[in-house]
Amino acid sequence: MIAIITGDIINSENYPSSEWIPILKEYFSRFGTSPMVWEIYRGDEFQLKVNQENALFTAIQIKAILKSIKGLDVRMGIGIGLETFTGSGVSESNGPAYQRSGRKFDSLKESKVNLSIATGDESHDKTINLMLKLALDFMDNWSVVSAEIVTMILDNLEASQKELALKLGIKQSAVSQRLKRARIDLVLELLAYYENLFKLP
């Protein structure tokens, strides 16, 4: 079982790609090489293959990274399932994970949601997507500062507020405020619920 994240960058036409493509490529390269594990195509669309248990964590981190650039956001459909055909790149491979991801991604604009998951299990999907919808209510409104702190936390879950304050050159009380505004507690609860839901037997 794998997860495929299909996405596109919201408002990319208003920004030179040099502002966000290198950052995205650097992040994607953590998972492996292009085009077998990830591809950016048609200017502002991408596909990334990850482990099913890391899929939501990865998608939220991509969102935080892109929202760290003022005015940018991302729309993503996550598909979980099998890979039945491996092509010369991720965009040429196939299987239920790819089909679910593509269909989910195609339905996002119509449903006016920026992140959704298809697992093949209807009751799982219903629950997690409702939770995501509620979480997007604040994640879609992350400021650059909130997105930056979320990116840092997800990169180092063990980091203390003191360490973050030193890194950012601000007071610990300011870090605490930023984490509160970003609703990081709810993000981590959502991720814990997802991990539990999709834990491999």
Disulfide bonds with the S-S distance in Angstrom:
none
